[in-house]
Amino acid sequence: MLGAVTLGAGEISAFAAFFAGQAMLKFPAPHATPGQPGVLRAVAMADAYPALIALISLGIGAIIRHTAGAICALVGVVFVLPLLLFSLGRPLQNTTQKFLPDTMRNSLIAVKPVAHMLSPGLTFAVLCAYAMVALAAGA
C-alpha cells in the first residue's frame, strides 16, 4: 500500500511539476517535451525513486523495529555513506557510488547518460532488488 500511494501521488506531482516548469520557461531557454528521447522516462522515474526509497525504508523499519534506529540507518545509508566515500578518493568513489541509493537517483532522472553511473534501467532494477531484499528481510 505504501508503494502504491507513494508512486501514485508522486507521478501526479512529477508530471505537474514538469509541465508547470516548461510553461514558466521563457523563449531563449530550451523547452523539453515528453516526446523527446529520455524525457518521459526521466519524469516517470523522478517518482519511482521516492517510492522505492519508501519501500526500502519500510523494510529497514521492519528489520530494526525501532523508529529512531530505522530513521538513523536510512539516513546513514542514503546521505552519510556517500559523503564518507567521497573523502576516500576518486577511484573508490567512482566504483562504489553507482550502487548507493542517493547517487543512483542521478542516473534515473537524467535525460542524458551520466558518466560513471549505471544505465537507468539497470539502476531501476538494482533499486527494486534493494527494496525486495529489505522487505523480505523484514518479513
DSSP file (Angstrom, degrees, kcal/mol; ACC not computed):
  #  RESIDUE AA STRUCTURE BP1 BP2  ACC     N-H-->O    O-->H-N    N-H-->O    O-->H-N    TCO  KAPPA ALPHA  PHI   PSI    X-CA   Y-CA   Z-CA
    1    1 A M     >        0   0    0      0, 0.0     4,-2.5     0, 0.0     5,-0.3   0.000 360.0 360.0 360.0 -41.6    0.0    0.0    0.0
    2    2 A L  H  >  +     0   0    0      1,-0.2     4,-2.5     2,-0.2     5,-0.2   0.928 360.0  47.3 -59.6 -45.9    2.8    2.4    0.9
    3    3 A G  H  > S+     0   0    0      1,-0.2     4,-2.5     2,-0.2    -1,-0.2   0.895 112.6  48.9 -63.9 -41.0    4.5    1.9   -2.5
    4    4 A A  H  > S+     0   0    0      2,-0.2     4,-2.6     1,-0.2     5,-0.2   0.917 113.9  44.7 -66.9 -43.7    1.3    2.3   -4.5
    5    5 A V  H  X S+     0   0    0     -4,-2.5     4,-2.5     2,-0.2     5,-0.3   0.926 115.7  47.3 -67.1 -43.8    0.3    5.5   -2.7
    6    6 A T  H  X S+     0   0    0     -4,-2.5     4,-2.1    -5,-0.3    -2,-0.2   0.920 115.0  46.2 -63.5 -43.5    3.8    7.0   -2.9
    7    7 A L  H  X S+     0   0    0     -4,-2.5     4,-2.4    -5,-0.2     5,-0.2   0.925 114.4  46.9 -65.7 -44.9    4.0    6.1   -6.6
    8    8 A G  H  X S+     0   0    0     -4,-2.6     4,-1.7    -5,-0.2    -2,-0.2   0.943 116.4  42.2 -64.0 -48.8    0.6    7.4   -7.5
    9    9 A A  H  X S+     0   0    0     -4,-2.5     4,-2.1    -5,-0.2    -1,-0.2   0.885 115.9  50.7 -66.1 -37.9    0.9   10.7   -5.7
   10   10 A G  H  X S+     0   0    0     -4,-2.1     4,-2.9    -5,-0.3    -1,-0.2   0.881 106.6  52.7 -69.8 -38.2    4.5   11.2   -6.9
   11   11 A E  H  X S+     0   0    0     -4,-2.4     4,-2.4     2,-0.2     5,-0.3   0.918 110.2  49.2 -63.7 -41.9    3.7   10.6  -10.5
   12   12 A I  H  X S+     0   0    0     -4,-1.7     4,-2.1    -5,-0.2    -2,-0.2   0.942 115.9  42.7 -61.3 -46.5    0.9   13.2  -10.4
   13   13 A S  H  X S+     0   0    0     -4,-2.1     4,-2.5     2,-0.2    -2,-0.2   0.858 112.3  53.8 -71.0 -34.0    3.2   15.7   -8.8
   14   14 A A  H  X S+     0   0    0     -4,-2.9     4,-2.2     2,-0.2    -2,-0.2   0.935 113.3  41.7 -65.8 -45.4    6.2   14.9  -11.1
   15   15 A F  H  X S+     0   0    0     -4,-2.4     4,-2.5     2,-0.2     5,-0.2   0.880 114.7  51.7 -70.9 -36.1    4.2   15.4  -14.3
   16   16 A A  H  X S+     0   0    0     -4,-2.1     4,-2.3    -5,-0.3     5,-0.2   0.919 111.7  47.2 -63.6 -42.5    2.5   18.5  -12.8
   17   17 A A  H  X S+     0   0    0     -4,-2.5     4,-2.5     2,-0.2    -2,-0.2   0.890 111.6  51.5 -65.7 -39.1    5.9   20.0  -11.9
   18   18 A F  H  X S+     0   0    0     -4,-2.2     4,-2.4     2,-0.2    -2,-0.2   0.958 114.0  41.8 -62.2 -50.8    7.3   19.1  -15.3
   19   19 A F  H  X S+     0   0    0     -4,-2.5     4,-1.9     1,-0.2    -2,-0.2   0.861 115.2  50.7 -69.0 -34.2    4.5   20.8  -17.2
   20   20 A A  H  X S+     0   0    0     -4,-2.3     4,-1.4    -5,-0.2    -1,-0.2   0.916 111.4  48.9 -66.7 -42.4    4.5   23.8  -14.8
   21   21 A G  H  X S+     0   0    0     -4,-2.5     4,-0.8     1,-0.2    -2,-0.2   0.903 111.6  48.5 -63.3 -41.4    8.3   24.2  -15.2
   22   22 A Q  H  < S+     0   0    0     -4,-2.4     3,-0.5     1,-0.2    -1,-0.2   0.860 108.9  54.0 -67.2 -34.5    8.0   24.1  -19.0
   23   23 A A  H  < S+     0   0    0     -4,-1.9    -1,-0.2     1,-0.2    -2,-0.2   0.805 107.2  51.9 -69.0 -28.3    5.2   26.6  -19.0
   24   24 A M  H  < S+     0   0    0     -4,-1.4    -1,-0.2    -3,-0.2    -2,-0.2   0.633  84.7 105.9 -84.7 -13.7    7.3   29.1  -17.0
   25   25 A L     <  -     0   0    0     -4,-0.8     2,-0.1    -3,-0.5     6,-0.0  -0.441  65.6-136.1 -69.7 137.5   10.3   28.9  -19.3
   26   26 A K    >   -     0   0    0     -2,-0.2     3,-1.0     4,-0.0    -1,-0.1  -0.354  32.8 -85.4 -87.4 173.2   10.8   32.0  -21.5
   27   27 A F  T 3  S+     0   0    0      1,-0.2     4,-0.1    -2,-0.1    -2,-0.1   0.835 119.2  49.9 -54.5 -50.3   11.7   31.9  -25.2
   28   28 A P  T 3  S+     0   0    0      0, 0.0    -1,-0.2     0, 0.0     3,-0.0   0.765  93.3  89.2 -69.0 -18.8   15.5   31.7  -25.3
   29   29 A A  S <  S-     0   0    0     -3,-1.0     2,-0.1     1,-0.1    -4,-0.0  -0.509  89.2-108.2 -75.0 141.9   15.5   28.7  -22.9
   30   30 A P        -     0   0    0      0, 0.0     2,-0.4     0, 0.0    -1,-0.1  -0.461  31.9-143.7 -70.5 141.8   15.3   25.3  -24.4
   31   31 A H        -     0   0    0     -2,-0.1     2,-0.4    -4,-0.1    -9,-0.0  -0.827   6.0-148.0-106.6 144.4   12.0   23.5  -23.9
   32   32 A A        -     0   0    0     -2,-0.4   -10,-0.0     7,-0.0     0, 0.0  -0.865   8.5-164.0-109.6 146.4   11.5   19.8  -23.4
   33   33 A T    >   -     0   0    0     -2,-0.4     3,-1.9     1,-0.0     6,-0.2  -0.928  33.1-116.1-123.6 152.9    8.6   17.7  -24.5
   34   34 A P  T 3  S+     0   0    0      0, 0.0     6,-0.7     0, 0.0     7,-0.1   0.729 113.1  64.0 -60.5 -19.0    7.6   14.3  -23.3
   35   35 A G  T 3  S+     0   0    0      4,-0.1     3,-0.1     5,-0.1    -3,-0.0   0.643  80.2  99.0 -79.8 -14.2    8.2   13.0  -26.9
   36   36 A Q  S X> S-     0   0    0     -3,-1.9     3,-1.4     1,-0.1     4,-0.7  -0.405  93.5 -82.8 -71.9 151.7   11.9   13.9  -26.8
   37   37 A P  T 34 S-     0   0    0      0, 0.0    -1,-0.1     0, 0.0    -2,-0.1  -0.317 109.7  -0.2 -59.9 126.7   14.3   11.0  -26.1
   38   38 A G  T 3> S+     0   0    0     -4,-0.1     4,-2.1    -2,-0.1     5,-0.1   0.214 103.2 100.9  86.6 -14.5   14.7   10.3  -22.4
   39   39 A V  H <> S+     0   0    0     -3,-1.4     4,-2.4    -6,-0.2     5,-0.2   0.943  82.3  45.7 -72.0 -47.7   12.3   13.0  -21.2
   40   40 A L  H  X S+     0   0    0     -6,-0.7     4,-2.4    -4,-0.7     5,-0.2   0.908 115.1  48.8 -62.4 -41.4    9.3   10.8  -20.5
   41   41 A R  H  > S+     0   0    0      2,-0.2     4,-2.8     1,-0.2    -1,-0.2   0.914 110.8  50.5 -62.8 -43.2   11.5    8.2  -18.7
   42   42 A A  H  X S+     0   0    0     -4,-2.1     4,-1.0     2,-0.2    -2,-0.2   0.902 112.6  45.5 -64.2 -41.2   13.2   10.9  -16.6
   43   43 A V  H  < S+     0   0    0     -4,-2.4     4,-0.4     2,-0.2     3,-0.3   0.915 115.3  47.1 -69.0 -41.9    9.9   12.4  -15.5
   44   44 A A  H >X S+     0   0    0     -4,-2.4     3,-1.1    -5,-0.2     4,-0.9   0.901 113.2  48.3 -66.1 -40.1    8.4    9.0  -14.7
   45   45 A M  H 3X S+     0   0    0     -4,-2.8     4,-1.7     1,-0.2    -1,-0.2   0.660  90.9  81.0 -75.9 -14.6   11.4    7.8  -12.8
   46   46 A A  H 3< S+     0   0    0     -4,-1.0    -1,-0.2    -3,-0.3    -2,-0.2   0.774 105.5  32.6 -61.5 -23.6   11.5   11.0  -10.8
   47   47 A D  H <> S+     0   0    0     -3,-1.1     4,-1.9    -4,-0.4    -1,-0.2   0.662 105.8  69.0-104.6 -20.1    8.8    9.4   -8.7
   48   48 A A  H  X S+     0   0    0     -4,-0.9     4,-2.4     1,-0.2     5,-0.2   0.885  96.9  58.0 -62.7 -35.4    9.9    5.8   -8.9
   49   49 A Y  H  X S+     0   0    0     -4,-1.7     4,-2.5     2,-0.2     5,-0.2   0.957 107.4  43.2 -61.3 -53.2   13.0    6.7   -6.8
   50   50 A P  H  > S+     0   0    0      0, 0.0     4,-2.2     0, 0.0    -1,-0.2   0.876 113.6  53.2 -62.4 -34.3   11.0    8.1   -3.8
   51   51 A A  H  X S+     0   0    0     -4,-1.9     4,-1.7     2,-0.2    -2,-0.2   0.917 111.6  45.0 -65.6 -41.6    8.6    5.1   -4.0
   52   52 A L  H  X S+     0   0    0     -4,-2.4     4,-2.5     2,-0.2    -1,-0.2   0.885 111.7  52.0 -69.4 -37.8   11.4    2.6   -3.9
   53   53 A I  H  X S+     0   0    0     -4,-2.5     4,-2.6     1,-0.2    -2,-0.2   0.879 107.7  53.7 -63.5 -36.8   13.2    4.5   -1.1
   54   54 A A  H  X S+     0   0    0     -4,-2.2     4,-2.1    -5,-0.2    -2,-0.2   0.900 110.1  46.7 -63.2 -40.3    9.9    4.4    0.8
   55   55 A L  H  X S+     0   0    0     -4,-1.7     4,-2.2     2,-0.2    -2,-0.2   0.889 111.8  50.1 -69.7 -38.5    9.8    0.6    0.4
   56   56 A I  H  X S+     0   0    0     -4,-2.5     4,-2.6     2,-0.2    -2,-0.2   0.913 110.9  50.9 -63.1 -41.2   13.4    0.3    1.4
   57   57 A S  H  X S+     0   0    0     -4,-2.6     4,-2.6     2,-0.2    -2,-0.2   0.895 108.2  51.7 -62.3 -41.1   12.6    2.4    4.5
   58   58 A L  H  X S+     0   0    0     -4,-2.1     4,-2.1     2,-0.2    -1,-0.2   0.915 111.1  47.9 -62.4 -42.7    9.7    0.1    5.3
   59   59 A G  H  X S+     0   0    0     -4,-2.2     4,-2.0     2,-0.2    -2,-0.2   0.916 112.0  48.4 -64.5 -43.6   11.9   -2.9    5.1
   60   60 A I  H  X S+     0   0    0     -4,-2.6     4,-2.8     1,-0.2     5,-0.3   0.902 111.2  51.4 -63.7 -40.3   14.6   -1.3    7.3
   61   61 A G  H  X S+     0   0    0     -4,-2.6     4,-2.4     1,-0.2     5,-0.3   0.877 109.9  49.2 -63.4 -37.2   12.0   -0.3    9.8
   62   62 A A  H  < S+     0   0    0     -4,-2.1    -1,-0.2     2,-0.2    -2,-0.2   0.841 113.5  47.2 -70.7 -32.6   10.6   -3.9    9.9
   63   63 A I  H  < S+     0   0    0     -4,-2.0    -2,-0.2    -5,-0.1    -1,-0.2   0.950 122.0  33.0 -71.0 -50.0   14.2   -5.3   10.4
   64   64 A I  H  < S-     0   0    0     -4,-2.8    -2,-0.2    -5,-0.1    -3,-0.2   0.851  84.3-158.1 -79.2 -35.2   15.2   -2.9   13.1
   65   65 A R     <  +     0   0    0     -4,-2.4     2,-0.3    -5,-0.3    -3,-0.1   0.823  60.5 100.4  57.9  35.3   11.7   -2.5   14.8
   66   66 A H     >  -     0   0    0     -5,-0.3     4,-2.7     1,-0.1     5,-0.2  -0.919  66.1-146.4-148.3 120.4   12.8    0.8   16.4
   67   67 A T  H  > S+     0   0    0     -2,-0.3     4,-2.3     1,-0.2     5,-0.2   0.919  97.8  42.5 -58.0 -52.4   11.6    4.1   14.8
   68   68 A A  H  > S+     0   0    0      1,-0.2     4,-2.4     2,-0.2    -1,-0.2   0.888 115.4  50.6 -64.5 -39.1   14.7    6.2   15.6
   69   69 A G  H  > S+     0   0    0      2,-0.2     4,-2.4     1,-0.2    -1,-0.2   0.893 110.6  48.9 -65.6 -39.6   17.1    3.4   14.7
   70   70 A A  H  X S+     0   0    0     -4,-2.7     4,-2.4     2,-0.2    -2,-0.2   0.901 111.9  48.7 -67.2 -40.7   15.4    2.8   11.4
   71   71 A I  H  X S+     0   0    0     -4,-2.3     4,-2.6    -5,-0.2     5,-0.2   0.929 112.9  48.0 -64.1 -44.5   15.5    6.5   10.5
   72   72 A C  H  X S+     0   0    0     -4,-2.4     4,-2.4     1,-0.2    -2,-0.2   0.895 111.6  50.4 -63.2 -40.2   19.2    6.8   11.5
   73   73 A A  H  X S+     0   0    0     -4,-2.4     4,-2.2     2,-0.2     5,-0.2   0.923 113.0  45.4 -64.9 -43.9   20.0    3.7    9.5
   74   74 A L  H  X S+     0   0    0     -4,-2.4     4,-3.0     2,-0.2     5,-0.3   0.934 114.3  47.3 -66.9 -45.2   18.3    5.0    6.4
   75   75 A V  H  X>S+     0   0    0     -4,-2.6     4,-2.4     1,-0.2     5,-1.6   0.894 112.0  52.5 -62.3 -38.8   19.8    8.5    6.7
   76   76 A G  I  <>S+     0   0    0     -4,-2.4     5,-2.8    -5,-0.2    -1,-0.2   0.917 115.3  39.1 -62.8 -44.0   23.2    6.9    7.2
   77   77 A V  I  <5S+     0   0    0     -4,-2.2    25,-0.3     3,-0.2    -2,-0.2   0.905 123.5  38.7 -73.9 -41.6   23.0    4.8    4.1
   78   78 A V  I  <5S+     0   0    0     -4,-3.0    24,-0.2    -5,-0.2    -3,-0.2   0.888 134.6  11.1 -80.2 -39.1   21.3    7.3    1.8
   79   79 A F  I  X5S+     0   0    0     -4,-2.4     4,-0.7    -5,-0.3    -3,-0.2   0.820 127.2  42.0-111.9 -39.6   23.1   10.6    2.8
   80   80 A V  I  ><S+     0   0    0     -5,-1.6     4,-2.1     2,-0.2     3,-0.4   0.911 105.9  59.1 -82.3 -43.5   26.1   10.0    5.1
   81   81 A L  H  ><S+     0   0    0     -5,-2.8     4,-2.4     1,-0.2     5,-0.2   0.887 103.6  52.2 -56.6 -43.1   27.7    7.0    3.4
   82   82 A P  H  > S+     0   0    0      0, 0.0     4,-1.6     0, 0.0    -1,-0.2   0.882 109.5  51.1 -61.0 -34.8   28.2    8.8    0.1
   83   83 A L  H  X S+     0   0    0     -4,-0.7     4,-1.0    -3,-0.4    -2,-0.2   0.890 110.1  48.8 -68.0 -38.6   29.9   11.7    1.9
   84   84 A L  H  < S+     0   0    0     -4,-2.1     3,-0.5     1,-0.2     4,-0.4   0.903 111.9  48.3 -66.9 -41.0   32.3    9.3    3.6
   85   85 A L  H >< S+     0   0    0     -4,-2.4     3,-1.1     1,-0.2     4,-0.4   0.807 102.7  64.0 -69.0 -28.5   33.1    7.5    0.4
   86   86 A F  H >< S+     0   0    0     -4,-1.6     3,-0.8     1,-0.3    -1,-0.2   0.846  99.3  53.7 -62.2 -32.7   33.7   10.9   -1.3
   87   87 A S  T 3< S+     0   0    0     -4,-1.0    -1,-0.3    -3,-0.5    -2,-0.2   0.609  94.0  71.8 -79.2 -10.6   36.6   11.5    1.1
   88   88 A L  T <  S-     0   0    0     -3,-1.1    -1,-0.2    -4,-0.4     4,-0.2   0.600 110.2 -93.1 -82.7 -11.0   38.3    8.2    0.2
   89   89 A G    <>  -     0   0    0     -3,-0.8     4,-1.9    -4,-0.4    -1,-0.2  -0.305  37.2 -75.5 115.6 160.1   39.4    9.3   -3.3
   90   90 A R  H  > S+     0   0    0      1,-0.2     4,-2.8     2,-0.2     5,-0.3   0.874 117.5  53.4 -63.2 -46.4   38.2    9.3   -6.8
   91   91 A P  H  > S+     0   0    0      0, 0.0     4,-1.5     0, 0.0    -1,-0.2   0.934 115.7  39.4 -61.7 -45.0   38.9    5.6   -7.9
   92   92 A L  H  > S+     0   0    0      1,-0.2     4,-2.3     2,-0.2     5,-0.3   0.870 115.3  54.2 -69.8 -35.4   37.0    4.1   -5.0
   93   93 A Q  H  X S+     0   0    0     -4,-1.9     4,-2.7     1,-0.2     5,-0.2   0.932 108.0  48.1 -64.5 -46.0   34.3    6.7   -5.2
   94   94 A N  H  < S+     0   0    0     -4,-2.8     4,-0.5     1,-0.2    -1,-0.2   0.843 114.1  48.3 -63.9 -32.8   33.6    6.0   -8.9
   95   95 A T  H  < S+     0   0    0     -4,-1.5    -2,-0.2    -5,-0.3    -1,-0.2   0.906 122.4  29.7 -74.2 -42.1   33.4    2.3   -8.2
   96   96 A T  H >< S+     0   0    0     -4,-2.3     3,-2.0     1,-0.2     4,-0.2   0.779 103.2  72.3 -92.8 -28.9   31.1    2.4   -5.2
   97   97 A Q  G >< S+     0   0    0     -4,-2.7     3,-1.4    -5,-0.3     6,-0.2   0.796  86.8  66.1 -64.3 -27.6   28.9    5.5   -5.8
   98   98 A K  G 3  S+     0   0    0     -4,-0.5    -1,-0.3     1,-0.3    20,-0.3   0.645 102.7  49.0 -69.4 -11.0   26.9    3.9   -8.6
   99   99 A F  G <  S+     0   0    0     -3,-2.0    -1,-0.3    -4,-0.1    -2,-0.2   0.330  88.2  98.7-108.4   5.8   25.5    1.4   -6.1
  100  100 A L  S <> S-     0   0    0     -3,-1.4     4,-1.8    -4,-0.2     3,-0.2  -0.784  75.2-130.1 -94.1 136.6   24.4    3.9   -3.4
  101  101 A P  H  > S+     0   0    0      0, 0.0     4,-1.0     0, 0.0    -1,-0.1   0.850 102.7  52.2 -56.3 -40.1   20.7    4.9   -3.4
  102  102 A D  H  4 S+     0   0    0    -25,-0.3     3,-0.5   -24,-0.2     4,-0.5   0.918 114.2  41.2 -66.6 -42.4   21.3    8.7   -3.3
  103  103 A T  H >> S+     0   0    0     -3,-0.2     4,-0.7    -6,-0.2     3,-0.5   0.718 104.6  67.0 -78.7 -19.3   23.6    8.8   -6.3
  104  104 A M  H 3X S+     0   0    0     -4,-1.8     4,-1.7     1,-0.2     3,-0.5   0.796  88.3  68.7 -67.5 -26.8   21.5    6.3   -8.2
  105  105 A R  H 3X S+     0   0    0     -4,-1.0     4,-2.2    -3,-0.5    -1,-0.2   0.876  91.9  59.4 -57.9 -38.0   18.8    8.9   -8.3
  106  106 A N  H <> S+     0   0    0     -3,-0.5     4,-0.6    -4,-0.5    -1,-0.2   0.868 105.8  47.6 -60.8 -36.6   21.1   11.0  -10.7
  107  107 A S  H  < S+     0   0    0     -4,-0.7     3,-0.3    -3,-0.5    -1,-0.2   0.867 111.6  51.0 -71.7 -36.6   21.1    8.1  -13.2
  108  108 A L  H  < S+     0   0    0     -4,-1.7   -63,-0.2     1,-0.2    -2,-0.2   0.905 116.7  35.8 -68.8 -42.0   17.3    7.6  -13.0
  109  109 A I  H  < S+     0   0    0     -4,-2.2     2,-0.3   -64,-0.1    -1,-0.2   0.397  90.8 106.1 -99.9   4.3   16.2   11.2  -13.6
  110  110 A A     <  -     0   0    0     -4,-0.6     4,-0.1    -3,-0.3   -69,-0.0  -0.661  55.7-155.0 -84.1 138.0   18.9   12.3  -16.1
  111  111 A V  S    S+     0   0    0     -2,-0.3    -1,-0.1     2,-0.1   -70,-0.1   0.886  84.7  44.5 -76.4 -40.2   17.8   12.7  -19.7
  112  112 A K  S    S-     0   0    0      1,-0.1   -74,-0.0   -74,-0.0    -2,-0.0  -0.763 107.4 -86.8-101.7 151.2   21.3   12.2  -21.0
  113  113 A P        -     0   0    0      0, 0.0     2,-0.4     0, 0.0    -1,-0.1  -0.233  39.1-133.7 -58.5 143.6   23.6    9.4  -19.6
  114  114 A V    >   -     0   0    0      4,-0.2     3,-1.2    -4,-0.1    -7,-0.0  -0.852  23.8-112.9-100.9 132.2   25.7   10.2  -16.6
  115  115 A A  T 3  S+     0   0    0     -2,-0.4     3,-0.1     1,-0.2    -1,-0.0  -0.317  97.2  13.7 -63.6 145.1   29.4    9.3  -16.6
  116  116 A H  T 3  S+     0   0    0      1,-0.2     2,-0.3   -18,-0.0    -1,-0.2   0.717 106.8 109.2  63.2  25.2   30.5    6.5  -14.2
  117  117 A M  S <  S-     0   0    0     -3,-1.2    -1,-0.2   -11,-0.1     2,-0.1  -0.876  72.9-103.2-126.0 160.4   26.9    5.5  -13.5
  118  118 A L        -     0   0    0     -2,-0.3    -4,-0.2   -20,-0.3    -1,-0.0  -0.354  49.5 -90.4 -72.1 160.6   24.7    2.5  -14.3
  119  119 A S     >  -     0   0    0      1,-0.1     4,-2.7    -6,-0.1     5,-0.2  -0.328  39.8-108.8 -66.7 158.0   22.1    2.8  -17.1
  120  120 A P  H  > S+     0   0    0      0, 0.0     4,-2.4     0, 0.0     5,-0.2   0.888 118.5  49.9 -58.4 -40.2   18.7    4.0  -15.9
  121  121 A G  H  > S+     0   0    0      2,-0.2     4,-2.1     1,-0.2     5,-0.1   0.923 113.5  44.7 -65.2 -43.9   17.1    0.5  -16.5
  122  122 A L  H  > S+     0   0    0      2,-0.2     4,-2.4     1,-0.2    -1,-0.2   0.877 112.1  53.2 -67.7 -37.2   19.9   -1.2  -14.5
  123  123 A T  H  X S+     0   0    0     -4,-2.7     4,-2.4     2,-0.2    -2,-0.2   0.921 109.0  49.2 -61.6 -44.4   19.7    1.4  -11.8
  124  124 A F  H  X S+     0   0    0     -4,-2.4     4,-2.2    -5,-0.2    -2,-0.2   0.906 111.3  50.0 -61.5 -42.1   15.9    0.8  -11.5
  125  125 A A  H  X S+     0   0    0     -4,-2.1     4,-2.2     2,-0.2    -2,-0.2   0.896 110.5  49.3 -64.4 -40.7   16.5   -2.9  -11.3
  126  126 A V  H  X S+     0   0    0     -4,-2.4     4,-2.5     2,-0.2    -2,-0.2   0.913 111.3  49.0 -66.6 -42.2   19.1   -2.6   -8.6
  127  127 A L  H  X S+     0   0    0     -4,-2.4     4,-2.3     2,-0.2    -2,-0.2   0.889 110.8  50.9 -64.3 -38.1   16.8   -0.3   -6.5
  128  128 A C  H  X S+     0   0    0     -4,-2.2     4,-2.6     2,-0.2    -2,-0.2   0.905 109.9  50.3 -63.5 -40.6   14.0   -2.8   -6.9
  129  129 A A  H  X S+     0   0    0     -4,-2.2     4,-2.7     2,-0.2     5,-0.2   0.911 108.9  51.5 -63.7 -42.2   16.3   -5.5   -5.7
  130  130 A Y  H  X S+     0   0    0     -4,-2.5     4,-2.5     1,-0.2    -2,-0.2   0.929 111.7  47.4 -57.9 -45.0   17.3   -3.4   -2.7
  131  131 A A  H  X S+     0   0    0     -4,-2.3     4,-2.6     1,-0.2     5,-0.2   0.909 112.3  48.7 -64.8 -42.4   13.6   -2.9   -1.9
  132  132 A M  H  X S+     0   0    0     -4,-2.6     4,-2.6     2,-0.2     5,-0.2   0.909 112.6  47.8 -65.1 -41.5   12.8   -6.6   -2.3
  133  133 A V  H  X S+     0   0    0     -4,-2.7     4,-2.5     2,-0.2     5,-0.2   0.930 113.5  47.7 -64.8 -44.6   15.7   -7.7   -0.1
  134  134 A A  H  X S+     0   0    0     -4,-2.5     4,-1.5    -5,-0.2    -2,-0.2   0.917 115.6  44.7 -63.5 -42.8   14.8   -5.1    2.6
  135  135 A L  H  X S+     0   0    0     -4,-2.6     4,-0.8    -5,-0.2    -1,-0.2   0.895 114.2  48.9 -69.5 -38.5   11.1   -6.1    2.6
  136  136 A A  H  < S+     0   0    0     -4,-2.6     3,-0.5    -5,-0.2    -2,-0.2   0.890 111.4  49.7 -67.6 -38.5   11.9   -9.8    2.6
  137  137 A A  H  < S+     0   0    0     -4,-2.5    -1,-0.2     1,-0.2    -2,-0.2   0.820 111.8  49.2 -69.6 -29.6   14.4   -9.5    5.4
  138  138 A G  H  <        0   0    0     -4,-1.5    -1,-0.2     1,-0.2    -2,-0.2   0.600 360.0 360.0 -84.8 -10.4   11.9   -7.5    7.5
  139  139 A A     <        0   0    0     -4,-0.8    -1,-0.2    -3,-0.5    -2,-0.1   0.478 360.0 360.0 -76.1 360.0    9.0  -10.0    6.9
